[in-house]
Amino acid sequence: MNKNASIKAGLIACTYCRKLPHNKYFQYSILVLQQNPSMLTELQNYYLNQKEPNKSCLLALRSIILEQDHEVTETRKYGMPCFCYKKKMFCYLWIDKKTEEPYLLMVEGKHLDHPKLEKGERSRMKIFRVNPIKDLPVKTIKSILQTALDLYRNGIIAA
């Protein structure tokens, strides 16, 4: 991977993160927790242990997800960050083992019709791949997230 491309992606993701007030506290807490490792949670360790540019990309995706609705919360399930809407699993962040690139996994993907979502071998879920060395397609990501949240808000999926 080109070092400059990696730096560019990290800066782009970090620039996006800085625009979001709640992420400022997450980044600050990471700095504090790096100085006090005994205080780290398993979830915070997940982000801290990622290599760049994936770390910055995942933190930017996390911020985008959390800003979609005040009812969206973050936890960890199956070893990965899981985002819930009213305690119902909504989406996950993960790293593809083959490409080593992040993706957004939509739990109720079978109800989502978007050309950038991949079904693969899955019957229920779909994924949205993210290239960590390119600018995040923020409008596309927000559109997919809002469409998915509407499934819960409108009662198509019980929340």
Backbone bond lengths (Angstrom), bond angles and torsions (degrees), N, CA, C in turn:
res aa  C-N    CA-C-N  psi(-1)  N-CA   C-N-CA  omega(-1)  CA-C   N-CA-C  phi
1 M - - - 1.455 - - 1.528 108.01 -
2 N 1.295 116.03 137.10 1.455 122.91 178.55 1.520 109.82 -66.37
3 K 1.347 115.91 125.78 1.472 120.34 -177.29 1.524 111.60 -59.95
4 N 1.340 117.24 -42.19 1.465 120.32 -179.71 1.517 111.52 -64.74
5 A 1.343 116.49 -37.76 1.472 119.84 178.20 1.524 109.79 -64.64
6 S 1.327 116.40 -40.31 1.455 120.48 178.99 1.525 110.78 -63.27
7 I 1.308 116.50 -44.38 1.460 120.53 178.93 1.517 110.25 -63.57
8 K 1.355 116.90 -42.75 1.468 121.10 179.84 1.528 110.57 -58.35
9 A 1.339 117.02 -47.29 1.467 120.20 -178.62 1.515 110.77 -63.14
10 G 1.333 117.23 -41.95 1.454 120.68 179.18 1.517 111.41 -62.70
11 L 1.319 117.11 -40.97 1.459 120.67 179.23 1.518 111.46 -67.84
12 I 1.329 116.52 -40.21 1.464 120.34 178.63 1.526 109.53 -61.90
13 A 1.335 116.46 -48.17 1.456 120.53 -179.23 1.528 110.41 -63.52
14 C 1.327 116.68 -43.60 1.462 119.56 -179.77 1.519 111.30 -65.85
15 T 1.325 116.68 -37.27 1.457 119.91 177.68 1.523 109.43 -61.39
16 Y 1.331 117.35 -43.48 1.458 120.35 178.33 1.528 109.94 -63.14
17 C 1.327 116.52 -43.98 1.465 120.41 -179.04 1.518 111.42 -58.32
18 R 1.335 117.38 -40.87 1.458 120.35 -176.65 1.513 112.47 -64.74
19 K 1.319 118.36 -19.67 1.457 121.13 -179.70 1.521 112.10 -77.20
20 L 1.316 116.84 -13.84 1.458 121.23 -174.70 1.522 110.63 -104.39
21 P 1.327 117.58 119.20 1.458 120.33 -174.38 1.523 114.40 -59.10
22 H 1.340 118.60 -41.89 1.460 118.25 -175.75 1.517 111.56 -69.66
23 N 1.336 118.38 -28.28 1.451 120.12 -179.69 1.527 110.99 -72.69
24 K 1.327 117.18 -26.52 1.456 121.20 177.75 1.532 108.74 -55.84
25 Y 1.314 116.80 -42.25 1.452 120.58 -179.49 1.519 111.07 -69.47
26 F 1.336 117.44 -35.79 1.461 120.53 177.93 1.521 109.93 -64.52
27 Q 1.368 116.32 -45.52 1.460 119.48 -179.93 1.524 110.51 -65.15
28 Y 1.322 117.35 -39.79 1.463 120.69 177.55 1.525 109.91 -62.81
29 S 1.322 116.61 -42.71 1.456 119.05 -179.10 1.520 111.05 -66.08
30 I 1.332 117.07 -31.67 1.459 119.52 176.09 1.523 109.39 -63.43
31 L 1.324 117.49 -43.88 1.465 120.47 178.79 1.523 110.97 -61.35
32 V 1.327 116.84 -44.34 1.458 121.11 179.48 1.525 110.04 -64.82
33 L 1.330 116.24 -44.27 1.456 120.18 -177.08 1.519 112.34 -69.38
34 Q 1.332 117.51 -28.68 1.461 119.26 176.01 1.527 109.89 -64.14
35 Q 1.314 116.17 -29.98 1.454 120.40 178.38 1.535 111.16 -82.02
36 N 1.329 117.30 -20.38 1.472 123.59 178.85 1.525 109.36 -128.45
37 P 1.344 117.90 72.33 1.463 120.47 -173.57 1.514 115.49 -57.90
38 S 1.329 118.27 -24.05 1.465 119.81 -179.96 1.522 112.03 -66.57
39 M 1.353 117.50 -16.57 1.457 121.64 -178.37 1.530 112.63 -90.25
40 L 1.323 117.37 -5.95 1.460 119.86 -175.94 1.521 111.84 -67.58
41 T 1.319 115.01 137.17 1.459 119.56 173.73 1.523 108.12 -91.52
42 E 1.290 115.72 164.24 1.461 121.43 178.24 1.530 111.18 -58.51
43 L 1.322 116.53 -40.70 1.461 121.02 -179.78 1.523 111.28 -66.40
44 Q 1.326 117.34 -44.75 1.463 120.14 178.76 1.526 110.61 -63.75
45 N 1.331 116.29 -36.59 1.463 120.40 176.74 1.521 111.67 -61.82
46 Y 1.336 116.48 -36.06 1.468 119.28 179.59 1.534 109.54 -55.74
47 Y 1.318 117.47 -49.66 1.466 120.97 -178.68 1.527 111.19 -67.95
48 L 1.313 117.35 -44.53 1.463 121.39 -177.19 1.524 112.69 -63.84
49 N 1.318 116.84 -30.92 1.463 120.56 -177.01 1.523 114.11 -82.93
50 Q 1.311 118.00 -4.52 1.468 120.61 178.83 1.525 109.66 -78.70
51 K 1.311 115.66 148.88 1.467 121.16 176.29 1.523 108.88 -86.84
52 E 1.323 115.81 153.73 1.458 120.43 173.24 1.525 108.16 -73.60
53 P 1.320 119.53 146.41 1.450 127.48 6.16 1.529 113.81 -88.19
54 N 1.348 117.67 1.10 1.466 120.00 -178.02 1.518 112.94 -62.55
55 K 1.334 117.49 -36.76 1.465 120.06 -179.21 1.530 110.73 -58.70
56 S 1.327 116.77 -51.72 1.471 120.55 -179.37 1.520 111.28 -64.15
57 C 1.311 116.30 -38.68 1.466 120.92 179.89 1.532 110.07 -63.68
58 L 1.331 117.13 -46.72 1.463 120.88 179.81 1.527 111.56 -63.79
59 L 1.336 116.68 -39.34 1.473 119.41 178.10 1.524 111.00 -65.70
60 A 1.328 117.08 -37.68 1.465 120.11 177.00 1.523 110.41 -66.42
61 L 1.337 117.57 -43.96 1.467 121.19 177.72 1.527 110.42 -61.48
62 R 1.323 116.20 -41.67 1.464 120.71 177.69 1.522 110.36 -56.79
63 S 1.318 116.24 -46.07 1.466 120.57 -179.82 1.519 111.94 -63.17
64 I 1.318 115.74 -42.93 1.468 120.05 179.46 1.521 110.08 -61.30
65 I 1.320 116.82 -44.78 1.467 121.16 -179.44 1.526 110.91 -62.13
66 L 1.324 116.48 -49.44 1.459 120.30 -176.26 1.521 113.48 -66.34
67 E 1.322 118.23 -25.90 1.461 119.75 -179.09 1.535 112.88 -81.23
68 Q 1.324 118.16 -5.75 1.466 120.75 -175.70 1.524 113.46 -72.44
69 D 1.326 117.46 -30.72 1.459 120.61 -177.85 1.524 108.47 -164.03
70 H 1.314 117.33 140.47 1.463 120.10 -179.51 1.531 112.48 -67.59
71 E 1.328 117.69 -14.17 1.466 122.24 178.77 1.528 112.45 -86.22
72 V 1.333 118.09 -4.86 1.460 121.48 179.45 1.527 108.51 -82.50
73 T 1.330 115.58 126.75 1.461 121.87 179.19 1.523 109.41 -123.54
74 E 1.316 115.58 162.89 1.458 121.25 -177.88 1.517 110.31 -117.23
75 T 1.328 115.60 138.28 1.452 122.62 174.93 1.525 107.23 -145.70
76 R 1.299 116.84 -169.77 1.459 120.38 177.18 1.514 108.33 -130.35
77 K 1.325 115.90 126.41 1.465 122.23 177.95 1.519 108.02 -136.55
78 Y 1.320 115.91 140.75 1.464 121.38 178.75 1.527 111.74 56.50
79 G 1.326 117.20 29.02 1.456 121.34 177.48 1.510 115.63 81.50
80 M 1.328 117.89 5.20 1.462 120.24 -178.12 1.518 111.01 -131.26
81 P 1.347 116.72 157.96 1.468 119.14 176.52 1.526 110.32 -63.30
82 C 1.307 115.15 129.69 1.460 121.99 -179.76 1.522 107.64 -121.71
83 F 1.315 115.81 136.72 1.459 121.43 179.19 1.516 107.89 -113.97
84 C 1.320 115.03 131.61 1.463 121.49 -176.65 1.518 109.92 -116.88
85 Y 1.318 115.15 148.84 1.461 121.58 171.51 1.513 105.96 -113.41
86 K 1.315 116.36 116.26 1.470 122.56 -175.89 1.530 110.70 50.12
87 K 1.318 115.86 46.99 1.464 125.45 176.60 1.525 114.16 70.15
88 K 1.322 118.20 8.05 1.467 122.36 177.09 1.533 108.32 -103.85
89 M 1.345 117.17 128.61 1.456 120.64 -178.66 1.531 110.67 -55.46
90 F 1.318 114.81 131.43 1.453 122.49 -172.59 1.532 111.52 -120.44
91 C 1.341 117.84 -51.25 1.462 120.92 176.66 1.528 110.10 -157.29
92 Y 1.320 114.89 164.69 1.455 123.27 179.29 1.523 109.60 -129.08
93 L 1.325 115.80 159.11 1.459 122.39 168.23 1.522 107.30 -113.65
94 W 1.322 115.60 136.60 1.451 118.95 -179.67 1.515 109.79 -152.71
95 I 1.338 115.58 167.86 1.456 122.83 177.57 1.527 107.70 -113.23
96 D 1.335 116.52 127.31 1.463 121.89 177.29 1.523 108.84 -65.53
97 K 1.329 117.36 129.31 1.459 120.86 -176.88 1.531 112.51 -68.73
98 K 1.331 117.46 -30.84 1.476 120.45 -178.98 1.528 111.54 -80.34
99 T 1.324 117.27 -50.33 1.464 120.88 -175.50 1.530 112.78 -88.71
100 E 1.346 116.47 -16.17 1.464 123.24 -175.67 1.529 111.99 58.07
101 E 1.330 116.32 31.85 1.462 121.92 177.59 1.528 109.66 -115.87
102 P 1.330 116.72 149.43 1.466 120.33 -178.68 1.524 112.69 -70.20
103 Y 1.306 114.58 156.08 1.456 120.25 169.42 1.515 110.00 -147.91
104 L 1.312 113.93 158.82 1.453 123.65 177.72 1.517 106.73 -104.31
105 L 1.319 117.39 120.42 1.456 121.92 -179.06 1.524 108.55 -102.07
106 M 1.315 116.03 119.70 1.466 121.68 -179.80 1.526 108.32 -94.40
107 V 1.324 116.62 117.75 1.460 121.92 -174.69 1.527 111.53 -59.22
108 E 1.312 117.96 -47.30 1.470 121.48 -178.66 1.535 110.48 -99.05
109 G 1.318 115.69 43.43 1.456 121.63 -178.13 1.516 114.39 -58.50
110 K 1.324 117.57 -28.74 1.469 119.37 -179.33 1.526 112.19 -61.38
111 H 1.319 116.81 -20.54 1.469 121.48 178.39 1.533 112.46 -91.94
112 L 1.331 116.40 -3.65 1.464 120.76 -176.14 1.519 110.43 -106.02
113 D 1.319 115.79 130.47 1.457 121.39 179.09 1.524 108.27 -116.63
114 H 1.321 115.54 94.75 1.460 121.02 178.64 1.529 107.53 -138.93
115 P 1.335 117.85 134.62 1.467 120.29 -175.53 1.529 114.48 -62.73
116 K 1.308 118.68 -21.87 1.471 121.58 -178.70 1.532 112.80 -89.44
117 L 1.330 117.66 -6.93 1.461 121.13 177.88 1.521 109.75 -87.32
118 E 1.333 116.13 133.67 1.461 122.30 179.78 1.521 110.38 -107.23
119 K 1.326 114.84 131.81 1.459 119.42 178.34 1.526 110.69 -87.44
120 G 1.309 117.65 -42.94 1.460 121.38 -177.17 1.514 110.44 60.57
121 E 1.315 117.26 -136.60 1.472 123.40 -179.40 1.532 112.18 -87.92
122 R 1.297 116.96 2.10 1.468 121.12 -174.91 1.531 111.50 -80.99
123 S 1.328 116.27 144.29 1.463 119.37 177.56 1.531 111.43 -94.75
124 R 1.314 117.06 -28.79 1.467 120.57 -174.25 1.527 113.05 -111.42
125 M 1.309 116.69 -40.67 1.470 121.50 -171.35 1.524 112.25 -99.73
126 K 1.333 114.51 157.44 1.460 121.78 173.15 1.516 107.98 -134.68
127 I 1.340 115.23 156.95 1.457 118.76 -179.64 1.526 111.37 -121.67
128 F 1.328 114.19 154.08 1.454 122.74 174.56 1.529 105.94 -120.52
129 R 1.331 116.15 111.33 1.460 121.37 -178.54 1.521 110.86 -77.52
130 V 1.331 115.29 144.23 1.457 121.72 -179.79 1.525 108.81 -126.90
131 N 1.316 115.77 128.25 1.455 120.43 175.01 1.535 107.16 -88.65
132 P 1.336 117.91 113.35 1.455 120.06 -173.36 1.527 114.73 -71.65
133 I 1.326 118.01 -9.96 1.463 118.80 179.55 1.529 112.16 -101.14
134 K 1.319 116.01 5.06 1.462 121.00 175.90 1.530 109.48 -114.88
135 D 1.325 115.87 162.67 1.463 120.15 174.71 1.523 109.27 -58.96
136 L 1.311 116.08 138.98 1.467 119.88 177.02 1.525 109.69 -68.36
137 P 1.333 117.39 135.08 1.468 120.40 174.64 1.531 109.56 -78.68
138 V 1.311 116.19 74.82 1.461 122.99 -170.42 1.526 111.94 -57.66
139 K 1.345 117.89 -44.12 1.472 119.68 -179.30 1.518 111.09 -61.63
140 T 1.319 116.99 -41.72 1.465 121.02 179.34 1.520 110.61 -65.20
141 I 1.316 116.72 -45.23 1.469 121.22 -179.90 1.527 110.41 -61.03
142 K 1.325 116.63 -47.33 1.469 120.21 179.79 1.525 111.20 -62.81
143 S 1.315 116.98 -39.08 1.465 120.95 179.51 1.532 110.61 -62.48
144 I 1.321 116.55 -45.87 1.472 120.98 179.15 1.528 110.01 -62.99
145 L 1.327 116.68 -45.09 1.464 120.38 -179.47 1.521 112.08 -63.33
146 Q 1.326 117.50 -43.85 1.463 120.76 -179.92 1.530 111.05 -65.77
147 T 1.325 116.88 -39.82 1.468 120.28 177.68 1.528 110.12 -62.42
148 A 1.327 115.89 -41.69 1.467 120.13 178.91 1.528 110.98 -66.65
149 L 1.315 116.72 -43.79 1.477 119.79 178.63 1.522 111.39 -62.44
150 D 1.323 117.40 -35.23 1.468 120.84 178.26 1.525 111.98 -61.83
151 L 1.349 117.46 -27.82 1.465 120.09 175.90 1.527 110.34 -60.81
152 Y 1.310 116.52 -38.49 1.468 122.21 178.80 1.520 111.07 -78.23
153 R 1.313 116.15 -45.43 1.471 120.70 -178.31 1.515 112.56 -61.74
154 N 1.341 115.81 -36.27 1.468 121.16 -176.83 1.528 113.18 -91.67
155 G 1.333 117.88 4.36 1.455 121.14 175.60 1.519 115.66 81.29
156 I 1.335 118.03 5.37 1.471 119.82 177.69 1.534 108.57 -66.36
157 I 1.326 115.33 -38.94 1.462 122.21 172.08 1.525 105.77 -114.70
158 A 1.330 117.10 128.56 1.461 120.42 -179.37 1.511 110.19 -66.69
159 A 1.331 115.89 127.15 1.478 120.02 179.81 1.508 110.59 -100.99
